[in-house]
Amino acid sequence: MITFDQVSVQYEDRADPVLREVNLTVEEGELCLVVGHTGVGKSTLLGAVNGLVPHFTGGTLYGRVTVDGRDTADHPPRELADVVGVVGQDPLDGFVTDTVEEELAYTMEQLAVPPATMRKRVEETLDLLGLADLRHRALYELSGGQQQRVAIGSVLTAHPRVLVLDEPTSALDPSAAEEVLASVTRLVHDLGVTVLIAEHRLERVVQYADRVIHLPGDGTVLSGRPAEVFRTSSIAPPIVELGRAAGWSPLPLSVRDARREAAPLRARLDRTPPSPARGRTTDAGEPLLTARRITVSYQRVPAVREVDLDLHRGVVTALMGRNGSGKSSLLWALQGSGPRAGGTVRVGNGGAGKAGDPRDLSAADARRLVGLVPQTPTDLLYLESVKQELDQADTESLGVDTSPSARAVLDRLAPGIDDATHPRDLSEGQKLALVLAIQLTAAPRVVLLDEPTRGLDYRAKGQLIRIVDELAAEGRAVVISTHDVEFVARAADRVVVMAEGEVVADGPTPEVIVASPVFAPQVAKILAPLPYLTVAQVAGALTGRAGS
């Protein structure tokens, strides 16, 4: 179905080719997981499948890429639309109509499909993806998982033979992600669609993959069965890391298979209590931020319902809950610039500057109390280069003695970003790093991060955890709104779970997420009822036991 024959891609601004002499064949009806660290060429590989590379990205394509017998060098994307369907990270960016039914029909209208055929395909797609009850709903009213399924359906109505998905679950809660992946696997198994998925949250996808395509970063591509590739790959989900630490062979790829192997491991660990994933307490005296009866409404529809929240210095709090539960609305209300129908927020005086409600202070003073990195980092980027953004941040933070330089923070999180690069040309992870660097130059006492791991690979998440640890060690309160349960297990001291605008759970991370079938990380599911959360805890226990 897809063939790469000695394919290399060279961009003018790079000394080495992004892809180097790649030979690859993907058969019909395979679900292929494309993995690799940020910047290794995953997007280039996917773009070559539908002709975006080189027709729209520039650069030079050497060799030959064929899809269903068509040479992509001779066929631009518009001539491959009936063969290759592409769904990007953010479905809302790709929507061009107002309702579900209209969006499903739009692609067929562009391909001049007869009206009778269009109607039939729309009905088939509605049933296939479980969207029939939503056919007349406005797209902006849908949940994240529903929007992602509509985005997939909008390309499926053209009956493509190949489906390319770029991080389809990055913005979804665990339940919505399972819905989307169930729909994708049904396409593979029932219709024989060939699917290529690039995804950083490998723990969600690996169990469904028939093949893994690994880009190690030197331009080459390694392809094979998941268990074989992950045994030596530089990037792997927690379940594989646990299998490596335990010496399992073959490596399990699903929680079910891992639990079947884990009985001896659980017996070895049963008498060894895990070391704390984090070494901090969740109750550090007087709160740094106190919020009482916070209420947020949009057009009289409540998004946050009288929430009370205390944030302590030196504590990292994870804010979790399904899409639409009110997490982002709560963060914006705490920050002061978002709507607040009721309630109070007070940030205490940490020894310098003003104290009080950020909403009642000037923008500069409020920023020194509470800093917020939004879900879409580009909302805060408006200058023409990275250097201009960093210089502006340093200028605004003059007089803040504890402030690091914006460039220093950026280099800690995402080193190597050129000063001359336009901010909107950065990857999602690099945009996040830039905005975080800008916000931290004001040295805020409370740092709010809204979905910060979206677009980050495991290595970048590790760097973000180190940044968060440093912020906590400096005495700041950190809140991270996220759907990434593996990140929470490694980074958070406390978990607050929201549902329908209310707090339904609040406590230390092990107590909250181990007991949850939805928010538990893979290690907790495999080793339950033992209270282990991370591979590092398991490896530490095994090492200590071996040395005793």
C-alpha positions in Angstrom: 0.0 0.0 0.0 2.8 2.4 0.9 6.4 2.1 -0.3 9.4 4.2 0.4 12.3 3.4 -2.0 15.6 4.9 -1.1 13.9 8.0 0.2 15.9 11.0 1.5 14.6 14.5 2.4 16.9 17.4 2.6 16.0 20.9 3.8 18.1 23.9 2.9 18.5 25.1 6.5 19.8 21.7 7.8 23.2 20.3 7.2 22.0 16.7 7.3 19.0 15.1 5.7 15.9 14.6 7.9 15.3 11.2 6.2 18.2 9.2 4.8 17.9 6.4 2.3 14.7 5.1 3.8 13.3 1.8 2.5 9.9 0.9 4.0 6.8 -1.0 3.0 3.5 -0.8 4.8 0.9 -3.4 3.9 -2.8 -2.9 3.5 -4.8 -3.0 6.7 -1.8 -2.4 9.0 -1.9 -0.1 12.0 1.6 1.4 12.2 2.8 3.5 15.2 5.4 6.1 14.2 7.7 6.9 17.2 10.7 9.0 17.9 11.7 12.1 19.9 10.6 15.5 18.8 12.4 16.8 15.7 13.6 13.5 14.4 11.4 13.6 11.2 8.1 12.0 12.1 6.1 14.8 10.5 8.3 14.7 7.4 7.7 10.9 7.1 3.9 11.4 7.4 3.9 14.3 5.1 5.7 12.3 2.4 2.8 9.9 2.4 0.2 12.4 1.1 2.5 14.6 -0.9 2.8 17.5 1.6 6.5 16.7 1.4 7.9 18.2 -0.8 5.0 20.0 -2.6 4.2 22.3 0.4 7.0 22.0 2.9 9.9 22.8 0.5 13.1 20.8 0.6 14.2 18.2 -1.8 12.8 14.7 -2.0 15.1 12.0 -3.3 14.0 8.5 -4.1 10.4 7.4 -4.6 7.3 7.3 -2.4 4.2 5.5 -3.8 0.8 5.1 -2.3 -1.6 2.7 -3.8 0.5 2.8 -7.0 0.7 6.6 -7.2 4.0 8.4 -7.0 3.7 11.3 -4.6 6.3 13.4 -6.5 3.9 13.4 -9.4 0.7 13.8 -7.4 0.2 16.8 -5.0 -2.0 16.3 -2.0 -5.2 17.4 -3.8 -4.7 14.5 -6.2 -4.2 12.0 -3.3 -7.2 13.1 -1.2 -9.3 10.2 -2.4 -6.5 7.8 -1.3 -4.9 9.4 1.8 -6.9 11.0 4.6 -5.0 13.2 7.1 -6.2 14.3 10.5 -4.1 16.8 12.4 -3.5 17.4 16.2 -6.3 19.9 16.7 -9.6 18.9 14.9 -11.1 22.4 15.4 -8.3 23.8 13.1 -9.5 21.6 10.3 -13.2 22.1 10.5 -14.8 24.3 7.8 -18.5 23.9 8.4 -20.8 24.3 11.4 -22.4 20.9 12.1 -21.4 17.3 12.2 -23.4 16.3 9.1 -22.1 19.2 7.1 -18.5 18.5 8.0 -18.8 14.8 7.0 -20.2 15.9 3.6 -17.7 18.6 2.9 -14.8 16.5 1.6 -17.1 14.7 -0.8 -18.4 18.0 -2.1 -14.8 19.0 -3.0 -14.3 15.6 -4.8 -17.6 16.0 -6.8 -19.1 12.9 -5.3 -22.8 12.4 -6.6 -25.4 13.6 -4.0 -27.0 10.1 -3.6 -23.6 8.6 -2.9 -22.8 11.4 -0.5 -25.9 10.7 1.6 -25.2 7.0 1.8 -21.6 7.5 2.9 -22.6 10.1 5.5 -25.0 7.6 7.0 -22.5 4.8 7.0 -19.9 7.0 8.7 -22.3 8.2 11.3 -23.0 4.6 12.3 -19.4 3.4 12.0 -18.0 6.1 14.4 -21.0 6.3 16.7 -22.0 9.8 15.7 -25.6 9.3 14.6 -27.0 11.1 17.7 -24.8 14.1 17.1 -25.5 14.6 13.4 -27.2 18.0 13.8 -25.0 19.2 16.7 -22.7 22.3 16.3 -19.1 21.3 16.2 -18.0 23.7 18.9 -20.5 22.1 21.3 -18.9 18.6 21.1 -16.4 17.1 23.5 -12.8 16.6 22.5 -13.3 12.9 21.8 -16.4 13.7 19.7 -14.6 16.3 17.7 -11.7 13.9 17.0 -14.2 11.3 15.7 -15.9 13.8 13.5 -12.5 14.9 12.1 -11.7 11.2 11.3 -15.1 10.8 9.8 -14.7 13.8 7.6 -11.8 12.2 5.7 -13.3 8.7 5.8 -16.3 9.7 3.7 -13.9 10.0 0.8 -13.2 6.3 1.3 -9.4 6.7 1.5 -7.2 3.6 1.6 -4.8 5.2 4.0 -5.4 7.3 7.2 -2.7 9.4 8.7 -3.2 10.6 12.3 -0.9 13.1 14.0 -1.3 12.8 17.8 -5.0 11.9 17.7 -5.3 11.6 21.5 -3.0 14.5 22.7 -5.9 16.7 23.8 -8.2 14.0 25.1 -8.9 12.5 28.5 -8.3 8.8 28.9 -11.9 7.8 28.2 -12.2 9.9 25.1 -8.9 8.6 23.9 -10.1 5.0 24.2 -13.2 5.9 22.2 -11.1 7.4 19.3 -8.7 4.5 19.3 -11.5 1.9 19.3 -12.9 3.7 16.2 -9.5 3.6 14.5 -8.9 -0.1 15.2 -12.4 -0.9 13.9 -11.4 0.8 10.6 -8.3 -1.4 10.4 -10.0 -4.7 11.3 -13.3 -4.3 9.6 -12.5 -2.1 6.5 -8.8 -2.9 5.9 -7.8 0.8 6.1 -4.1 1.3 6.5 -3.4 3.6 9.4 -0.3 5.5 10.4 -0.3 7.1 13.8 2.3 9.5 15.2 1.7 9.7 19.0 3.9 10.7 22.0 1.6 9.0 24.5 2.7 5.6 23.5 1.0 3.9 26.5 -2.3 4.6 24.9 -1.6 3.2 21.4 1.1 0.5 21.6 -1.3 -2.4 22.3 -3.2 -1.7 19.1 -0.2 -1.5 16.8 0.7 -4.2 14.2 4.0 -2.5 13.4 6.3 0.2 14.9 8.2 2.6 12.8 11.0 4.1 14.9 13.0 7.1 13.9 16.2 7.1 16.1 17.2 10.6 15.0 20.0 10.0 12.5 17.7 10.1 9.4 17.3 6.3 9.3 14.0 4.4 10.0 13.7 1.1 11.8 10.5 -1.0 11.3 9.3 -4.2 12.9 6.9 -5.9 15.3 6.3 -3.7 18.4 7.9 -6.1 20.9 11.0 -6.4 18.8 11.5 -2.7 18.1 10.8 -1.6 21.7 13.3 -4.0 23.2 16.2 -1.7 22.1 14.5 1.5 21.1 15.5 4.8 22.8 11.8 5.6 23.4 9.2 3.3 25.0 6.0 3.4 27.0 6.0 2.7 30.8 4.8 -0.9 30.3 7.8 -1.7 28.1 10.2 0.0 30.6 8.7 -2.1 33.3 9.1 -5.2 31.2 12.8 -4.3 30.6 13.3 -3.8 34.4 11.7 -7.1 35.2 13.5 -9.0 32.5 10.3 -10.2 30.8 10.5 -11.8 27.4 8.7 -11.3 25.2 7.9 -7.8 26.3 4.1 -7.3 27.1 2.3 -4.5 25.3 -1.0 -4.5 27.1 -1.9 -4.3 30.8 -3.7 -7.6 30.5 -0.6 -9.4 29.2 1.7 -7.7 31.7 -0.5 -8.7 34.7 -0.2 -12.3 33.6 3.6 -12.0 33.8 3.6 -9.9 37.0 2.7 -12.4 39.7 6.4 -13.2 40.6 7.3 -9.5 40.4 4.4 -8.6 42.8 5.6 -11.2 45.2 9.1 -9.8 45.2 7.8 -6.3 45.7 5.2 -7.2 48.3 7.5 -6.8 51.3 9.2 -3.7 50.0 7.2 -0.5 50.3 7.8 1.9 47.4 9.8 5.0 47.9 7.7 8.1 47.5 7.5 9.2 43.8 7.9 12.8 45.1 9.6 13.7 48.4 7.3 16.6 49.3 4.3 16.9 51.6 0.9 18.0 50.4 0.2 20.1 53.5 2.8 22.9 53.9 1.3 25.2 56.4 -0.5 28.4 55.4 -1.8 28.3 51.8 0.0 30.5 49.3 -3.3 30.8 47.3 -6.7 30.6 48.8 -9.8 30.3 46.6 -13.3 30.2 47.9 -16.6 29.5 46.2 -15.2 30.1 42.7 -18.0 30.1 40.2 -17.7 30.5 36.4 -20.6 30.6 33.9 -20.8 31.0 30.1 -24.2 32.3 28.9 -25.7 31.2 32.2 -24.3 27.6 31.9 -22.1 26.9 34.9 -18.6 25.6 34.1 -17.2 25.8 37.7 -19.6 25.5 40.7 -18.5 27.1 44.0 -15.0 25.4 44.1 -12.8 25.9 47.2 -9.1 25.3 46.7 -5.9 25.9 48.7 -2.5 25.9 47.1 0.6 25.5 49.2 4.1 26.6 48.5 6.4 23.8 47.3 3.5 21.5 46.3 2.8 20.4 42.7 -1.0 19.8 42.2 -2.4 18.0 39.2 -5.9 19.0 38.1 -7.6 16.2 36.3 -11.0 15.3 34.9 -12.7 14.6 31.6 -12.9 17.1 28.8 -15.4 19.8 29.7 -15.2 19.3 33.5 -14.2 22.9 34.1 -10.4 22.6 34.6 -9.3 25.4 32.2 -12.1 27.7 33.4 -10.9 27.3 37.0 -7.3 28.1 36.1 -8.3 31.3 34.2 -10.5 32.3 37.2 -7.5 31.8 39.6 -5.2 33.8 37.2 -7.6 36.7 37.3 -8.2 37.5 33.6 -10.9 34.8 33.1 -14.6 35.3 33.8 -15.6 34.8 37.4 -19.3 34.9 38.4 -18.6 34.6 42.1 -16.0 33.7 44.7 -12.7 35.1 45.9 -9.0 34.5 45.3 -6.2 35.7 47.4 -2.5 35.1 46.9 -0.4 35.7 50.0 2.6 37.9 50.2 5.7 35.8 49.7 8.0 38.4 51.0 8.1 40.9 48.1 5.6 42.7 45.9 1.9 43.0 46.4 -0.6 40.5 47.7 -4.3 40.1 47.0 -6.7 39.0 44.3 -4.9 39.0 40.8 -8.2 40.3 39.3 -7.9 43.5 41.2 -4.3 44.3 40.4 -2.6 45.7 37.3 -1.5 43.2 34.7 2.2 43.5 35.7 1.5 43.0 39.4 -1.0 40.1 38.7 1.6 38.3 36.6 4.0 38.4 39.5 1.4 36.7 41.6 0.0 34.1 39.2 1.5 33.0 35.9 -0.6 30.9 33.4 0.6 28.9 30.4 -2.6 28.3 28.3 -3.5 25.2 26.3 -2.7 27.0 23.1 0.7 28.6 23.8 0.6 30.7 20.6 -2.1 32.8 22.3 0.7 34.6 24.1 3.1 34.8 21.2 2.8 37.9 19.0 6.3 39.1 18.0 8.4 38.2 15.0 11.2 36.1 16.5 12.1 34.0 19.5 14.7 36.7 20.5 12.1 39.4 20.5 9.8 37.4 22.7 12.6 36.6 25.1 13.8 40.2 25.2 10.3 41.5 25.8 9.9 39.1 28.7 13.2 40.2 30.3 12.2 43.8 29.9 8.9 43.3 31.7 10.6 41.4 34.5 13.1 44.2 35.4 13.2 44.7 39.1 12.3 41.1 40.0 15.4 40.0 41.8 14.5 36.3 41.7 13.8 36.2 38.0 16.0 34.1 35.7 16.6 35.2 32.2 14.0 34.0 29.7 16.8 32.5 27.5 18.2 30.5 30.5 14.8 29.0 31.2 14.2 28.2 27.5 17.6 26.5 27.2 16.8 24.3 30.2 13.5 23.1 28.7 14.2 23.1 25.0 17.9 23.9 24.2 19.0 24.8 20.7 16.1 27.0 19.5 17.6 29.7 17.2 16.9 33.3 18.2 15.8 34.2 14.6 13.1 31.6 14.4 9.5 32.8 14.1 7.6 31.6 17.2 4.8 30.1 15.0 7.4 28.0 13.2 8.3 26.1 16.3 7.0 22.7 17.2 4.2 22.4 19.8 6.7 21.4 22.5 9.0 24.3 21.6 6.1 26.8 21.7 5.2 25.5 25.2 8.8 25.9 26.3 9.0 29.4 25.0 5.8 30.6 26.7 6.8 28.9 30.0 10.1 30.7 29.8 8.3 34.0 29.2 6.0 33.5 32.2 8.7 32.4 34.6 10.8 35.5 34.1 8.2 37.4 36.2 8.9 35.0 39.1 5.2 34.3 39.9 4.4 32.7 43.2 1.8 30.5 41.7 2.4 28.8 38.3 -0.6 27.4 36.4 0.1 25.0 33.4 -2.9 24.0 31.2 -2.2 20.8 29.3 1.6 21.4 29.2 2.6 17.9 28.0 0.6 18.1 24.7 3.1 17.7 21.9 6.0 16.6 24.3 7.8 13.4 24.0 9.0 11.4 27.1 12.4 13.1 27.1 10.8 16.6 27.0 8.4 15.6 29.8 11.3 14.6 31.9 12.8 18.0 31.4 9.5 19.6 32.2 9.4 17.6 35.5 12.8 18.9 36.4 11.6 22.5 35.8 8.5 21.9 37.9 10.6 20.4 40.7 12.8 23.4 40.7 9.8 25.7 40.9 8.5 23.8 43.9 11.9 23.8 45.5 11.9 27.6 45.2 8.7 27.7 47.2 6.2 28.3 44.4 2.8 26.5 44.1 2.4 24.7 40.8 -0.9 23.5 39.3 -0.8 21.3 36.2 -4.1 20.6 34.4 -3.6 17.5 32.4 -5.0 14.2 31.0 -1.5 12.6 31.0 -1.8 10.1 33.9 1.8 8.9 33.5 3.1 12.5 33.8 1.0 13.0 36.9 2.4 9.8 38.5 5.9 11.2 38.1 5.4 14.9 38.8 2.5 15.6 41.1 2.3 15.5 44.9 -1.5 16.0 45.0 -4.3 15.3 42.6 -7.6 17.2 42.4 -10.3 15.6 40.2 -13.1 17.7 38.7 -16.4 16.6 37.2 -19.2 18.9 36.0 -17.5 21.9 37.5 -17.1 20.5 41.0 -14.2 18.9 42.9 -15.0 15.2 43.4 -11.6 14.0 44.7 -8.7 15.7 46.4 -5.7 14.1 48.0 -2.1 12.8 47.7 -1.3 11.4 44.3 -1.1 7.7 45.3 -4.4 7.7 47.2 -6.3 9.3 44.3 -5.0 7.7 41.2 -4.3 4.2 42.4 -7.9 3.8 43.3 -9.1 5.1 39.9 -9.5 2.7 36.9 -9.5 5.7 34.6 -6.6 7.8 36.0 -4.3 5.0 37.2 -0.9 4.8 35.4 0.1 1.6 33.7 2.5 0.5 36.5 -0.3 0.9 39.1 -2.7 -1.2 37.0 -0.2 -4.0 36.5 1.0 -4.2 40.1 -2.3 -3.5 41.9 -3.0 -3.7 44.8 0.6 -2.7 45.5 0.9 1.1 45.7 3.6 1.5 43.0 3.1 4.3 40.4 6.3 4.5 38.3 8.9 2.3 36.8 11.6 4.2 38.8 10.0 3.1 42.0 10.0 -0.5 40.9 13.6 -0.3 39.7 14.6 1.3 43.0 12.9 -1.4 45.0 14.5 -4.2 42.9 18.0 -2.7 43.2 17.7 -2.2 46.9 16.5 -5.7 47.4 19.3 -7.1 45.3 21.9 -5.3 47.3 20.5 -6.3 50.8 
